[in-house]
Amino acid sequence: MKKGLKLLLIYFVFLLVFLIVGTLLYGLYLNILNFVAGGESSKVSGIFIANAFFFISSASLVLLCPALAYYRTRHPYGFVQTLFYILACLLTWLLFFPVIKFTKEKVYQKYDLTVESKALSKNVFRSANGHIYYFLRDFYNDRENAEDTPGIVIDTSEDGQVETASITDSADFELYTEAAPYREILIKESFPSKGVSRFLNFKLIIRRGELALDKGWTFYLGFLSLAFLLCSFYALTNFYKWKLISVAMLVVNTAAALIFNTVYFYPVFARIIFNLTNNKMFIFLNHYVDEPLLCFINFLTGLVFIVIGIVHYAVSKGKNKRGRA
């Protein structure tokens, strides 16, 4: 019993560490996203922290049960520990995720947590798509009443010229589009994006869960097929005698599950998914869950892992009994 309670204690320790460290780091990241070269330096404000907290609190839940499985790999304590792990999984997805979702909605309804984008500053050279821009004054923050900004544009092509121009601060301005997701293209050049979010998108996963909660309990149960898959990795925590291999397999399985649940929504797979689900069974299931094929794959994969873990446990116990005999 004490070992099981210790696992539950570790669960809350992991959750607290994820929330504190994750919120601070993600809040700093949000601040960097909105940073403008040549402008006034700004501290990580309460708005950044609030936005970071609500994202990290949900993202932490996605990783919490695999993290607890990692702890169990290092510290296996038997069947009671497994019961407390199941309890932790139920707390995560049946209590904490809905509570965070509805709390976030209430806070966003009551407070304006919109981050105001900073205006580009003067006296800085910025380049995009073969053009170098130098503004003679700062852009206005208020786009509706702003005048065009005077500046110098240098065309770096072979026959390019240097000319003065009045530049409109619009959302489709190439310095903004090329800098995305950053506000400042010089920051993007300093912290180049490797495109990780193309394959592993926590925002997409979290948004799916929140939409499922809004649609009804059957839709949320469908989303919980991913939670079931993530929790099922616990069954393989004692699969290898060498714990390092078990840990590596846990990390690979977790990453593979989250990546699959991201790339599944790539447009390139839309035709394949349509052909596989264009039948009466999936059309019927669409009335109760979103993406029934994805739910089926998640649930079936998780069930396979659990069966493998149970069989491995039974075989190991049988070998131990015959060895003692």
N, C-alpha and C positions, 0 to 999 in steps of 0.2 A: 504493500500500500504506500509506504514512504517513497519507494522508487517511482511509482506512478505519479504521486503528488510532486515529486521533484521535476518530472517531465513537464507537468503543468506549470510549475514555477519557471522553468526554462522557457516555456512558451511565452509567458508574459515578459520575461527579460528580453527575448528576441524581439518581441513586438515593440517594446519601449525603445530599444536600441535602433531598430529600423525607423521608428517615427522621429526620434531626435536627430540622428545622423542624416537620415534621408531628407528630412525637412530642411535642415541647414544647407546641405549640399545642393538640393534642388532649388531652394530659394536663391542661392548664389548663382546657379545656372540661369534662372529666370532674369536675374539682374543683369547678367552678361548678355543675354538675348536682347535686352533693351538698351544696352550701353552704346553711346555714340562717341567716337573719337573727337577730341577737341572740346567736348562739352564738360559740364560740371560733373565731377565724380559724385555718385550717390551711394548711400548705404542701402543694405538690404532692408526694405521697408516692410511694414506690417502687411501690406497687400501682397507682396511677394511671398512672405511667410505663410499667410493664410492660404493662398493658392497652392503653394508647395505642400502644405500640410494635408489638404484634402486629396491631392493626387497621391502623395506618398502613403497616406493611410490606407487607400484602396490598393495601391501597388504592393504594399507590404503584405497584405493578406494573400495575394497571389503567390508570394514566395515563402510565406510563413510555414506552411505545412511541409514543403520540401526541406526547409531549414531544420525543422524539428526532426524530420527523417534522417537528416545528416547527423544531428546530435545522437539519435538512437544508434546509428552506425558505429559511432565511437563509444557509446555507453549502452549496450543492450542489457535489459533487465527482466525480460520475460513477458508473460501474458498480461499481467496487470498493467504494465507499461503500454501495451497495445490498446487496452480499453481506454486509458487516459488519452492516448493519441487520437482515438476515434472521437472522444469527447472534445478535444481541441479542434478537430476538423469541423465538427458540428457547430461549435461556438463561432468559428471563423466565418462560415458561409451561411448559416441560418440566423445568426444574431449580429455579428459585427459588420458584415458587408451591408446588409439592409439599413442598419442604424447609421453608418457613415454616409450612405447615400441620401437618406432622408434628412439627416442633420445638415449636410452640405446644401441641399436644396433650400432649407429654411434660412441658412446663413446668407446664401446668395440672393434670396428674395428680400431680406432685410437690409443688407449692406451692399454697397457698390464696390466690388472688388476688381473692377476692370483696370487693367494696367494701361496708363496713358503712354502712348508711344512718344519717344523723344524726337525732336526735330534735328535734322542734320545740321552740323555746324560749319562755319566758314573756316578759311585758312588751312584746309586739309585737302590733299590730293587724293582722289578716289578714282578707281578704274573699273570699268565693266564693259564687256563686249567690244573691246578695241577703242573705247573712249575714256579719256581722262577728264574728270570734272574738278573744277576749283570754284567754290562759291565765294562771292564777294560779301555776303552777309548770311546770317543764320536763316534757316527755313522758319516759317511761322508754324506754331503749334496748331493754330485754328485754321484748318483748311478751307472752311466755308467763306471766311472773310479775308483770307490771305492773298497777298499779291504774289506774282511770279518773282522768283529769286534770280537776281542777276549773277552770272557766272561766266567762266571761261571753259570751253569744251575743246579738247585736243583730240583730233582723229589720228590714231596711231597707224593707220594703214599707209601703204606706200605713197598714195597720192593724197593723203590726209592733210587737213588744214587746221589752223587755230582760229577760233572765232568766239565772239561773245554771244551770249544767248540769255533769254529769260526762261527759266526752268520752272515748270509747274510741279508742285508737290502732290503727285497723284499716286495711288496705290500701285499702279502698273509701271511706275518709273523704274527703269532698269537697275538702278542702284539698290532699290528695294527688292525687286524680284530675284536678282542675282545674289543678294545677301541672305535670303531666307534660309533657315528660320531666324537668323540674326537680324537686327535692325541696321547694323553697320557692316558694310562689306569688308572693311579692314579687320574686323573681329573674326569674320568667317575665314579670312585668309590666315589668321593667326591660330584659329581653332577649327581646322577643316573638318567638315562632317564626313564620316565614313559610311553613312547610309545604313547604320545599324537598325534604325527604326523601320526600314523597309522590310526587314525580316522578323523583327521582334518589336511589336507595337503594344505597349502596356495600355496606352490610352484607348486603343481600339478594343482590347479585351475588357477593360473596365466599363467602357461605354456600352458594350453588348450586355453586360450584367445589369447595368442600371436600366437600360431599355426593357430588358426582360422582366425586371421587377415592376415596372410601370404597366406592362401588358397583362400580368397575372401570374399565379403560382405555377401553372404548367409550363409557361415560357421560362420562368426562373429555374425550374427543375431541369429544363433542357440545357440552360447555361451551366448548371451545376455538373453536367457531364464532364466539363473541363476540370472543375474542382475535384470530382471523383477520380479523374485520371491523375491529377497532381498528388492527391492523397494516397493513391494506390502504390506509389513508388516506395512507400514504407515496407511493402511486402518483400522487397528485394534488398533491404538494408543488410541482411545477414546472408546474402546469397554466396558471397566469396569469403574464404577464410582471411584473405589479405584485405584489410579494411580500405586500403588506398584504392583498390579496384572498385569496391562497392561505392565509395564516395565519387569516384570518377564517373561511374555508371549513373549515379543519381544526378549529377550535374548535367551529363549528356542527355538523359531522359527528360529532365525538366526543361532544358533549352529546346530540345526537339519538340516537346508538346506545345510550348508557347510559340515557337516559330511556325509550326503547322497551323495553329489557330490564328495566326496572322496572315500567312501566305494563302490560306484557303480562300480568302476574299479577294485575291488578285484577279483582275479582269481576265487574265490569260486563262484562268481555270473555269471561267463562267460557263462556257459552252460544254465542257466536260461534266460539270456538276449538273447542268440542266438536263443533259442526256441521261444521267444516272438517276435523277429524281423526277423525271417526267413520267410518272406512273401513279396509279390510284392510291397506293399506300402512302407515298411521300406527299402527294397533294392533300390527302386527308390529314396527315400529321402536321402540315403547315398551318392548320387552324389552331394548333395547340402549342407548338414550339417553333422557334426560328431555326433555320438550317438543320432540319432533322438528320440529314446525312452526316454532318459534322458531329452532332450529338451522338449518333449511333457509333461513329468511329471512336470518339473519345471514351464512351462507356464500354465498348467492346474491348478496347485496348487496355483500359484500367482493369476490367474483369480478368483479362488474360494474365496481367501482372499478379493479381491477387491469387489466382489459381496456381500460377507457377510458384509463388511464395509459399502457399499452403502445402503443395506437393513437396517442395524442397524441405520444408520444416518437418513433415511427416517422415520423409525418407531419412533425414538426419537423425530424428529420434529413434527410428528403427535400427539404424546402424549403431547408435550408442547403446541401445539395449542389448543387441547381439554381441557388442564388444565387451560389455560387463558380464554377459553370460559366459 
